[in-house]
Amino acid sequence: MTDQDHSYRPQSPDFSTFQSPISPPPPAAAATIHHFHHLPPVYQFGNPFAHRASYDASPFFPPQYQQPPAPPTRVPQPYLHLDPDMARRSSRIAQAAEVAPLPPAKYVDPVVEEEPPEEEIEVEEEEEEEEPPKPAPPAPVEVKTKFPVARIKRIMQADEDVGKVAQVTPIAVSKALELFMISLVTKAAKEAKDRNSKRVTASHLKQAVVKDEVLDFLADIIAKVPDQPAGRKHDDDGSDQNDQPKRKRGGRRPKDDSD
Amino acid sequence: MSDREFSSNDDLSLPKATVQKIITEILPPSSGQTFSKDARDLLMECCVEFITLISSEANDISEKEAKKTIACEHVERALRDLGFGDYIPDVLAVAEEHKEQLKSREKKQSKMEQSGLSEEELLRQQQELFRSATEKYHAAPE
């Protein structure tokens, strides 16, 4: 050890002769000090443990001075001898034991959420898979899928002349349309069958329409369909290619003329 | 206005998927027949035309009766006049069912009256339910 070393060396001054205003901690206080060992140890004034004790005893800090918030690693545990759960439960039981009589109640009709009845269904329906707003009742017909009623109504009212429509009307029209479709598809399918075709084409549908007087109103739509599509991809009705002249209405075709 | 007509053109046809579904219900795969796309498109046009026909006919009928709203009976008459009389029974049945639905909806609103019990009786029942619920609650182990 040189002199230099000696000069830099921290020296603990000897304060032992000083009369400390703080009395040395009583043994009980010393015991509690161990609880604070998580604090960075600060050694001062010769007495390694005097620091905390000095706070507690200092006249500038009230004795109920609480220790600073603990570092997050240590969760302060309440040293309760009573299980808090147990306490809660017992208080609840105690409460339940003295149930106050209910105030005179009036019977309240349970409120049922109900959408207000709509006069006109004006729902904007965008996509194709939509269901009709009202689940249609099970009909004794083979078709379960229903048309969107709102759409039907819109189509009806696309006609400038058509004014107001009762709420049931689109539903009735929708049913009529369903039956109409069934008859049209069935007839077209029959035409295809008669031609040994597994594939029902637009021209088959045309044949079906042309044959039926009631379907005259479709004449304009049907007119643009060629009787025999030139380039058929599915040539599965080859047996009667030259067998499809223009059919005028009423021209009955025996079902099995190709067999 | 004409601008709108063009843009809403799509709305004025039927949803393709729905039409296709109905077609497959009429012609299930087991039938061995398939419905081509062009046939389906044509069918959709026919359907729209059918709606237009029925509604304009029903409209004429309602106007003749000096009615402002097209009602179910106008549709019924239109169907008969246009040669679709055999659809009428089913159409009326559906309309009737819808009316029933509306009625039952109204009934729901007066559930209290529907129960046929006096207010005292309902109140007693409610108290009974409260009591049993309280007992159940206390009987619960936790």
HADDOCK unambig.tbl for C-alpha pairs under 7 A between the chains (distance, minus, plus):
assign (segid A and resid 106 and name CA) (segid B and resid 123 and name CA) 6.73 0.50 0.50
assign (segid A and resid 107 and name CA) (segid B and resid 119 and name CA) 6.68 0.50 0.50
assign (segid A and resid 107 and name CA) (segid B and resid 122 and name CA) 6.52 0.50 0.50
assign (segid A and resid 107 and name CA) (segid B and resid 123 and name CA) 5.09 0.50 0.50
assign (segid A and resid 109 and name CA) (segid B and resid 112 and name CA) 6.38 0.50 0.50
assign (segid A and resid 128 and name CA) (segid B and resid 15 and name CA) 4.62 0.50 0.50
assign (segid A and resid 128 and name CA) (segid B and resid 16 and name CA) 6.31 0.50 0.50
assign (segid A and resid 128 and name CA) (segid B and resid 17 and name CA) 5.52 0.50 0.50
assign (segid A and resid 128 and name CA) (segid B and resid 18 and name CA) 6.37 0.50 0.50
assign (segid A and resid 129 and name CA) (segid B and resid 17 and name CA) 6.15 0.50 0.50
assign (segid A and resid 129 and name CA) (segid B and resid 18 and name CA) 6.24 0.50 0.50
assign (segid A and resid 143 and name CA) (segid B and resid 22 and name CA) 6.27 0.50 0.50
assign (segid A and resid 143 and name CA) (segid B and resid 25 and name CA) 5.99 0.50 0.50
assign (segid A and resid 143 and name CA) (segid B and resid 26 and name CA) 6.92 0.50 0.50
assign (segid A and resid 145 and name CA) (segid B and resid 18 and name CA) 6.99 0.50 0.50
assign (segid A and resid 145 and name CA) (segid B and resid 21 and name CA) 6.91 0.50 0.50
assign (segid A and resid 145 and name CA) (segid B and resid 22 and name CA) 6.00 0.50 0.50
assign (segid A and resid 147 and name CA) (segid B and resid 18 and name CA) 6.82 0.50 0.50
assign (segid A and resid 154 and name CA) (segid B and resid 12 and name CA) 6.96 0.50 0.50
assign (segid A and resid 155 and name CA) (segid B and resid 12 and name CA) 5.24 0.50 0.50
assign (segid A and resid 156 and name CA) (segid B and resid 51 and name CA) 6.29 0.50 0.50
assign (segid A and resid 156 and name CA) (segid B and resid 52 and name CA) 5.80 0.50 0.50
assign (segid A and resid 156 and name CA) (segid B and resid 55 and name CA) 5.80 0.50 0.50
assign (segid A and resid 162 and name CA) (segid B and resid 56 and name CA) 6.53 0.50 0.50
assign (segid A and resid 162 and name CA) (segid B and resid 59 and name CA) 5.89 0.50 0.50
assign (segid A and resid 163 and name CA) (segid B and resid 69 and name CA) 6.74 0.50 0.50
assign (segid A and resid 164 and name CA) (segid B and resid 68 and name CA) 6.42 0.50 0.50
assign (segid A and resid 164 and name CA) (segid B and resid 69 and name CA) 4.64 0.50 0.50
assign (segid A and resid 164 and name CA) (segid B and resid 70 and name CA) 6.27 0.50 0.50
assign (segid A and resid 165 and name CA) (segid B and resid 69 and name CA) 5.06 0.50 0.50
assign (segid A and resid 165 and name CA) (segid B and resid 70 and name CA) 4.69 0.50 0.50
assign (segid A and resid 165 and name CA) (segid B and resid 71 and name CA) 6.58 0.50 0.50
assign (segid A and resid 166 and name CA) (segid B and resid 69 and name CA) 6.02 0.50 0.50
assign (segid A and resid 166 and name CA) (segid B and resid 70 and name CA) 5.78 0.50 0.50
assign (segid A and resid 166 and name CA) (segid B and resid 71 and name CA) 5.27 0.50 0.50
assign (segid A and resid 168 and name CA) (segid B and resid 72 and name CA) 6.44 0.50 0.50
assign (segid A and resid 168 and name CA) (segid B and resid 95 and name CA) 6.06 0.50 0.50
assign (segid A and resid 169 and name CA) (segid B and resid 70 and name CA) 7.00 0.50 0.50
assign (segid A and resid 169 and name CA) (segid B and resid 71 and name CA) 5.79 0.50 0.50
assign (segid A and resid 169 and name CA) (segid B and resid 72 and name CA) 5.13 0.50 0.50
assign (segid A and resid 171 and name CA) (segid B and resid 95 and name CA) 6.76 0.50 0.50
assign (segid A and resid 172 and name CA) (segid B and resid 72 and name CA) 6.74 0.50 0.50
assign (segid A and resid 172 and name CA) (segid B and resid 91 and name CA) 5.33 0.50 0.50
assign (segid A and resid 172 and name CA) (segid B and resid 94 and name CA) 6.64 0.50 0.50
assign (segid A and resid 172 and name CA) (segid B and resid 95 and name CA) 5.74 0.50 0.50
assign (segid A and resid 175 and name CA) (segid B and resid 91 and name CA) 5.63 0.50 0.50
assign (segid A and resid 176 and name CA) (segid B and resid 87 and name CA) 6.12 0.50 0.50
assign (segid A and resid 176 and name CA) (segid B and resid 91 and name CA) 6.05 0.50 0.50
assign (segid A and resid 177 and name CA) (segid B and resid 47 and name CA) 6.78 0.50 0.50
assign (segid A and resid 179 and name CA) (segid B and resid 87 and name CA) 6.70 0.50 0.50
assign (segid A and resid 182 and name CA) (segid B and resid 26 and name CA) 6.55 0.50 0.50
assign (segid A and resid 198 and name CA) (segid B and resid 32 and name CA) 6.45 0.50 0.50
assign (segid A and resid 198 and name CA) (segid B and resid 33 and name CA) 4.62 0.50 0.50
assign (segid A and resid 198 and name CA) (segid B and resid 34 and name CA) 6.23 0.50 0.50
assign (segid A and resid 199 and name CA) (segid B and resid 33 and name CA) 5.65 0.50 0.50
assign (segid A and resid 199 and name CA) (segid B and resid 34 and name CA) 4.83 0.50 0.50
assign (segid A and resid 199 and name CA) (segid B and resid 35 and name CA) 5.80 0.50 0.50
assign (segid A and resid 199 and name CA) (segid B and resid 36 and name CA) 6.29 0.50 0.50
assign (segid A and resid 200 and name CA) (segid B and resid 33 and name CA) 6.93 0.50 0.50
assign (segid A and resid 200 and name CA) (segid B and resid 34 and name CA) 5.93 0.50 0.50
assign (segid A and resid 200 and name CA) (segid B and resid 35 and name CA) 4.70 0.50 0.50
assign (segid A and resid 200 and name CA) (segid B and resid 36 and name CA) 5.68 0.50 0.50
assign (segid A and resid 200 and name CA) (segid B and resid 39 and name CA) 6.86 0.50 0.50
assign (segid A and resid 201 and name CA) (segid B and resid 35 and name CA) 6.55 0.50 0.50
assign (segid A and resid 201 and name CA) (segid B and resid 36 and name CA) 5.25 0.50 0.50
assign (segid A and resid 201 and name CA) (segid B and resid 38 and name CA) 6.60 0.50 0.50
assign (segid A and resid 201 and name CA) (segid B and resid 39 and name CA) 4.90 0.50 0.50
assign (segid A and resid 202 and name CA) (segid B and resid 38 and name CA) 5.54 0.50 0.50
assign (segid A and resid 202 and name CA) (segid B and resid 39 and name CA) 3.81 0.50 0.50
assign (segid A and resid 202 and name CA) (segid B and resid 42 and name CA) 6.44 0.50 0.50
assign (segid A and resid 205 and name CA) (segid B and resid 39 and name CA) 6.57 0.50 0.50
assign (segid A and resid 214 and name CA) (segid B and resid 83 and name CA) 6.00 0.50 0.50
assign (segid A and resid 218 and name CA) (segid B and resid 46 and name CA) 6.35 0.50 0.50
